Amino acid sequence: MDDRELAERCLTGDQSAIREFVARFEGPVLAICLRQLRHREDAEDVAQQTMVRAIRHLHHWDQLRSLDPWVLTIAVNRCRTHLSQRKVRPRSFDPAIDSPSREQRLGTADLSEELHLALRKLRDEYRTCFILFYQQELSIAEVAEAMNCPEGTVKTWLHRARRELGQLLIERGVVTKDGYELHRI
């Protein structure tokens, strides 16, 4: 079912269309919320709020555009709102992130785990941009729309995110300066 038909059926209250809408978007929305909020319960709550809000406000969706960036924009905005309203929690010390031992860096963790750990250290804008572009596979224009910023800003944030991620992976001993992954023993 295409975006327009799905939206129209959801707006009429068709329960099977609503279930399909949720099935289509719950994974990407939860992934963004987890990356942004870094707390599973908060991410699940915000993802659920996002889905309800998206379905409730489908009549505002511009049918000339893809539904994906519109829903992901709602998720990003809900995360921003949640972060601004959340009381400051004391940050717990996570040895896997804050002070990894050489064994942890060179042990069983694979590159994707290391990348995930490094992503957590990026500024929110860089992390969101990186996730939308590389993991959700949105175009630069769609990321700009989702983040409500110019395309040039998205390109800058992606460049900075890649640069900072590379530096973090080098510091953690995962890759060398020339980009080669270190061999695990």
NUBA-611886 format. One record per residue (C-alpha): z negated, y, x negated; residue in one letter; chain. Coordinates in steps of 0.05 Angstrom, whole numbers, plus 5000, padded with zeros to 4 digits. Example, Ala and Ser with C-alpha at 12.3 -4.5 7.8 and 13.67 -1.06 7.14 Angstrom:
% residues 2
+------+------+------+---+---+
|    z |    y |    x | r | c |
+------+------+------+---+---+
| 4844 | 4910 | 4754 | A | A |
| 4857 | 4979 | 4727 | S | A |
+------+------+------+---+---+
***
This chain:
% residues 185
+------+------+------+---+---+
|    z |    y |    x | r | c |
+------+------+------+---+---+
| 5000 | 5000 | 5000 | M | A |
| 5018 | 5068 | 4971 | D | A |
| 4969 | 5127 | 4965 | D | A |
| 4994 | 5164 | 5027 | R | A |
| 4990 | 5103 | 5072 | E | A |
| 4921 | 5084 | 5045 | L | A |
| 4895 | 5155 | 5057 | A | A |
| 4923 | 5158 | 5127 | E | A |
| 4893 | 5091 | 5146 | R | A |
| 4825 | 5111 | 5116 | C | A |
| 4826 | 5176 | 5156 | L | A |
| 4836 | 5136 | 5221 | T | A |
| 4774 | 5095 | 5204 | G | A |
| 4811 | 5031 | 5188 | D | A |
| 4756 | 4989 | 5155 | Q | A |
| 4805 | 4945 | 5116 | S | A |
| 4837 | 5008 | 5086 | A | A |
| 4769 | 5035 | 5068 | I | A |
| 4751 | 4969 | 5034 | R | A |
| 4817 | 4972 | 4996 | E | A |
| 4804 | 5044 | 4976 | F | A |
| 4736 | 5025 | 4948 | V | A |
| 4764 | 4963 | 4913 | A | A |
| 4819 | 5005 | 4881 | R | A |
| 4774 | 5060 | 4854 | F | A |
| 4704 | 5032 | 4845 | E | A |
| 4717 | 5005 | 4775 | G | A |
| 4747 | 5068 | 4745 | P | A |
| 4696 | 5113 | 4780 | V | A |
| 4637 | 5071 | 4757 | L | A |
| 4665 | 5069 | 4686 | A | A |
| 4669 | 5145 | 4683 | I | A |
| 4599 | 5152 | 4713 | C | A |
| 4569 | 5103 | 4663 | L | A |
| 4601 | 5139 | 4604 | R | A |
| 4580 | 5207 | 4629 | Q | A |
| 4509 | 5193 | 4653 | L | A |
| 4491 | 5137 | 4605 | R | A |
| 4442 | 5108 | 4655 | H | A |
| 4464 | 5050 | 4699 | R | A |
| 4423 | 5067 | 4761 | E | A |
| 4445 | 5140 | 4760 | D | A |
| 4517 | 5119 | 4748 | A | A |
| 4516 | 5071 | 4807 | E | A |
| 4486 | 5124 | 4852 | D | A |
| 4537 | 5177 | 4832 | V | A |
| 4594 | 5127 | 4837 | A | A |
| 4573 | 5111 | 4908 | Q | A |
| 4567 | 5185 | 4924 | Q | A |
| 4636 | 5195 | 4895 | T | A |
| 4667 | 5141 | 4939 | M | A |
| 4634 | 5168 | 5002 | V | A |
| 4655 | 5239 | 4985 | R | A |
| 4726 | 5219 | 4969 | A | A |
| 4735 | 5181 | 5035 | I | A |
| 4701 | 5235 | 5075 | R | A |
| 4746 | 5289 | 5044 | H | A |
| 4812 | 5253 | 5041 | L | A |
| 4841 | 5304 | 5088 | H | A |
| 4836 | 5354 | 5030 | H | A |
| 4878 | 5311 | 4983 | W | A |
| 4946 | 5340 | 4965 | D | A |
| 4995 | 5284 | 4983 | Q | A |
| 5045 | 5310 | 4933 | L | A |
| 4999 | 5287 | 4877 | R | A |
| 4973 | 5220 | 4856 | S | A |
| 4907 | 5197 | 4888 | L | A |
| 4878 | 5171 | 4822 | D | A |
| 4865 | 5238 | 4788 | P | A |
| 4839 | 5268 | 4852 | W | A |
| 4786 | 5213 | 4860 | V | A |
| 4769 | 5215 | 4786 | L | A |
| 4761 | 5291 | 4790 | T | A |
| 4709 | 5281 | 4844 | I | A |
| 4673 | 5230 | 4799 | A | A |
| 4673 | 5278 | 4740 | V | A |
| 4647 | 5335 | 4783 | N | A |
| 4593 | 5292 | 4815 | R | A |
| 4571 | 5272 | 4745 | C | A |
| 4568 | 5344 | 4723 | R | A |
| 4527 | 5362 | 4784 | T | A |
| 4480 | 5304 | 4773 | H | A |
| 4470 | 5323 | 4700 | L | A |
| 4455 | 5395 | 4717 | S | A |
| 4405 | 5374 | 4770 | Q | A |
| 4372 | 5316 | 4733 | R | A |
| 4305 | 5331 | 4705 | K | A |
| 4304 | 5326 | 4630 | V | A |
| 4282 | 5256 | 4612 | R | A |
| 4253 | 5241 | 4544 | P | A |
| 4307 | 5207 | 4505 | R | A |
| 4287 | 5137 | 4485 | S | A |
| 4298 | 5115 | 4414 | F | A |
| 4354 | 5064 | 4410 | D | A |
| 4357 | 5033 | 4340 | P | A |
| 4428 | 5007 | 4353 | A | A |
| 4451 | 5078 | 4362 | I | A |
| 4403 | 5123 | 4325 | D | A |
| 4390 | 5087 | 4260 | S | A |
| 4431 | 5023 | 4252 | P | A |
| 4414 | 4979 | 4193 | S | A |
| 4469 | 4955 | 4147 | R | A |
| 4464 | 4886 | 4179 | E | A |
| 4473 | 4916 | 4248 | Q | A |
| 4533 | 4957 | 4225 | R | A |
| 4566 | 4900 | 4189 | L | A |
| 4539 | 4843 | 4231 | G | A |
| 4564 | 4816 | 4297 | T | A |
| 4584 | 4881 | 4331 | A | A |
| 4659 | 4887 | 4339 | D | A |
| 4701 | 4950 | 4337 | L | A |
| 4699 | 4961 | 4412 | S | A |
| 4623 | 4959 | 4412 | E | A |
| 4621 | 5008 | 4354 | E | A |
| 4671 | 5053 | 4390 | L | A |
| 4627 | 5051 | 4452 | H | A |
| 4566 | 5071 | 4411 | L | A |
| 4605 | 5127 | 4377 | A | A |
| 4631 | 5152 | 4444 | L | A |
| 4560 | 5162 | 4468 | R | A |
| 4549 | 5213 | 4413 | K | A |
| 4609 | 5258 | 4432 | L | A |
| 4602 | 5322 | 4473 | R | A |
| 4611 | 5308 | 4547 | D | A |
| 4678 | 5343 | 4551 | E | A |
| 4707 | 5304 | 4492 | Y | A |
| 4680 | 5237 | 4519 | R | A |
| 4706 | 5249 | 4589 | T | A |
| 4774 | 5271 | 4563 | C | A |
| 4778 | 5210 | 4517 | F | A |
| 4759 | 5162 | 4572 | I | A |
| 4807 | 5191 | 4623 | L | A |
| 4865 | 5191 | 4574 | F | A |
| 4855 | 5126 | 4535 | Y | A |
| 4815 | 5082 | 4581 | Q | A |
| 4838 | 5105 | 4650 | Q | A |
| 4909 | 5118 | 4622 | E | A |
| 4918 | 5185 | 4657 | L | A |
| 4970 | 5233 | 4631 | S | A |
| 4951 | 5299 | 4597 | I | A |
| 4969 | 5335 | 4661 | A | A |
| 4926 | 5288 | 4703 | E | A |
| 4867 | 5295 | 4656 | V | A |
| 4874 | 5371 | 4658 | A | A |
| 4874 | 5367 | 4734 | E | A |
| 4814 | 5321 | 4736 | A | A |
| 4775 | 5364 | 4688 | M | A |
| 4798 | 5429 | 4719 | N | A |
| 4822 | 5459 | 4653 | C | A |
| 4889 | 5476 | 4619 | P | A |
| 4931 | 5421 | 4587 | E | A |
| 4923 | 5455 | 4519 | G | A |
| 4848 | 5448 | 4524 | T | A |
| 4856 | 5374 | 4540 | V | A |
| 4899 | 5365 | 4478 | K | A |
| 4848 | 5402 | 4435 | T | A |
| 4790 | 5360 | 4463 | W | A |
| 4829 | 5296 | 4451 | L | A |
| 4843 | 5316 | 4379 | H | A |
| 4770 | 5334 | 4367 | R | A |
| 4746 | 5270 | 4401 | A | A |
| 4791 | 5227 | 4357 | R | A |
| 4769 | 5265 | 4295 | R | A |
| 4695 | 5260 | 4311 | E | A |
| 4701 | 5186 | 4331 | L | A |
| 4736 | 5171 | 4266 | G | A |
| 4681 | 5206 | 4226 | Q | A |
| 4626 | 5170 | 4265 | L | A |
| 4660 | 5103 | 4252 | L | A |
| 4666 | 5119 | 4178 | I | A |
| 4592 | 5139 | 4176 | E | A |
| 4572 | 5075 | 4210 | R | A |
| 4611 | 5035 | 4159 | G | A |
| 4659 | 5007 | 4210 | V | A |
| 4724 | 5035 | 4181 | V | A |
| 4744 | 5065 | 4115 | T | A |
| 4771 | 5135 | 4106 | K | A |
| 4842 | 5107 | 4107 | D | A |
| 4828 | 5076 | 4176 | G | A |
| 4822 | 5003 | 4157 | Y | A |
| 4768 | 4962 | 4190 | E | A |
| 4718 | 4934 | 4141 | L | A |
| 4717 | 4858 | 4137 | H | A |
| 4656 | 4826 | 4168 | R | A |
| 4619 | 4775 | 4126 | I | A |
+------+------+------+---+---+
***
